[in-house]
Amino acid sequence: MKLVKEQNKPIKNNEVSDKEAEEAYIKILKWIGEDPSREGLLETPKRVLKAYREYFKGYQEDPNKILSKTFGDVEGYNDMVIQKNISVQSHCEHHMAPILGIAHVAYMPNERVVGLSKLARVVEVFSRRMQTQERLTKQIATTLMDSLEAKGVAVTINATHQCMTTRGIKKEQATTITNYYLGKFKDDLACQNRYLRFISSKI
């Protein structure tokens, strides 16, 4: 499955067949010292392909389409909209190890708002691709800013990377926090601090 050069452009991979992908996993099983013909592993290549379709389904989805329907009947609401504790399940592009955490997303509407579920869906689209946490944070923010023509956007992700908790340096308690601010959240420190207080609070 190849990477998307344009972050918002969905692709359909026609270059590698399911059969070719299954054969590749059979080779990997042999490489690690397993016997792909034993009962417990006979269906493993097919199961892995099915799992990968779920893990990386974000390559086939367009976040701009998700955000295309907005609502103007909000009686002049113009303060920040914050959605906290959106689960993040992604994979590190360096080791293909899981990235697990939560995202907080906020935007300042410009006359129109988007359905609340769409914020979580945008996080999901970009999470379901091979990622670095830094790029993931920025992709979510810039897509919301551009598609919604928002006055400002803020995105925070707090995640654990299994590429460093279960292998390598093996620091099991280490977490990584990334922030990305655009528009009013970047230019207005008071606005940024309000956002940070809200995502840190229990309300």
N, C-alpha and C positions, 0 to 999 in steps of 0.2 A: 504494500500500500504506500503510494508515494505522498510526499508532503504537498500541501497546497501553497503555492507561491503567493496568491492573493488571499488574505486571511478570511474574507467573507464569501469567497466563491466556492460553492459545493462542487465536488467532483464525483465521477463514477469511474471506478477502476476497471478497465477492460483489458489490461495488459497481462494480468496473471489469473489463471483459472483456479477454481477451487481445488481441482485435482493437483495442480502444480504446488499450491500452497500446502496441501496435506502431505505431499511427498517431501517437502522441505522440513515439516515437523517430524516426519519419520526419521529423516537423517539426523535431526537434532537429538531425538530420543536415543538413536544408536551412538551418537557422539558422546552423550553423558554416561553411556555404559548400560543403557536399558535394552530390553528386547521388545520391540514394537509389536511382535506377533503374540505376546502373551495376553491372556484374556483381559486383564485389567486395563491394557493399553490399546486394544484393538480399535476402539472408537475415539481414543484421545485426540488424534489429529482433527477429526470432524468437530469434536467438542471445543477444541481450542479455536477453530475458525468461527464457530458460533459465538464464543465468548468475545473474540476480537471484534466481531461485527458490532457487538454491544459497547465494548470499551471505546471504540474509535468511530462511533456513528456520527460524530461531529463533523467529519469530513464531507458527509453527504447533506448537511443542513446549512441553510442560509440565515444567519442571525438578522440580517436586514429585513427579510420577509417576516420573521417573527415580530419585529417591531413596527411593521408597516401600518397596522391599525391603531390609531390613537383616538382619544376622546377629548372634546373641547368643552363639554358641559360640566365644568367643575366650579362654577360660580366664582371665578377669579382666583382660585387657589394658586399661590405662587411661592410657597415655602418648599423646603427640601422634602423629598420622598425617600425614606430609608427602608431598605429590606435587609434584615440581619440574619445571620446564621444559615446561609444557603450552603448546603453540603457540596463539597468539591471532591470529586473522584477522578483523578487524571493519571497520566503515566509520564514519567521522566523520559525525555528523548535520548538521554545518554545511556541509560541502563534498562529502559523499559520497565522500571520498578514503579509501584504505585505511589501517587501523591494523594494524601488524604487530609482534608481539612474543612474549613468553612470560609465563606466569602461574605462580606458586607458591601452592599451597593447603595449609593445614593445619587439622586439627580435633582436638579433644580428645573422645574418645568418652564417651558416657554409657551404659555397659553394652553398647551395640550398635554395630556398625560397618557401613559400606556397601561394596559392591564397588568396587574401586579405579578401574575404568573409569568409574564413575558420576561421580567428581569431575571428570574431564576432560570428560565429556559436559555437565555443568552449565556449565562454562566455555564450551563450544561453543555451547550454547543462547543464552546472553546475548551472546556475541560475534557471533552471526549475526543481529544487529539493529542498527539505527542507534544509535550510542553516543557518549557521552563516556567517557573512560577512568575518570574519577572515579566515575561512576554504575555502570559495568560492574564495577568493583572491589567497590563496596558491594552490588550486586545478588547477586553470587556469594556474598559472605560472609553476608548476611542469609538467603538461601535455605538455605544449608548449616546455619546455626545453627538456624533454625526447623524445617526438615524433619527433621533428625537429632536435634533436642533436645540438641545438643552442649553440653559444658561450656565450650567456647571455639572460636573460628574465627579464622584469620588468612589474608589474601589479599594478595599482592603482584603487581603487573603492571609490567613494564618493556617499553615499546613505542615504536616510531617512528611518527610521524604524517605521512603524505604530504601532508596539507594544509599543513604547514609545511616539508617537505623538498623538495618538487617545485614548489611555488607560494609566493606570498606572500613571507615572509622568507627562504625557501630556505636553511635551516641544515641541511645534509645529515647532519651527525653528531649532531644533537640527539636525545636520547631522554627519555622521561618515565617516572618511577617513582611509583606510587601504592600506598599500604598501607591496609588496613582491618582493625581488630582488634575482636573481640567477646568477652565473657565473660572467661575466664582469661587469654587473650592480651592483653586490654586492661588488666585489673586487676593482673596479676602481671608486673612488669617483668623478672624473671628468666626467666619462661616466654617472654616476647616476645623477649628477647635470645637464648635458646637457639634459637628459631625462625629468627631472623635469621642466626645463625651457621651453622645447617644449610643454609639456602638459598644462603649465600655460599660454602660449602665445595664441594669437588669430589667428595665421597663421595655 
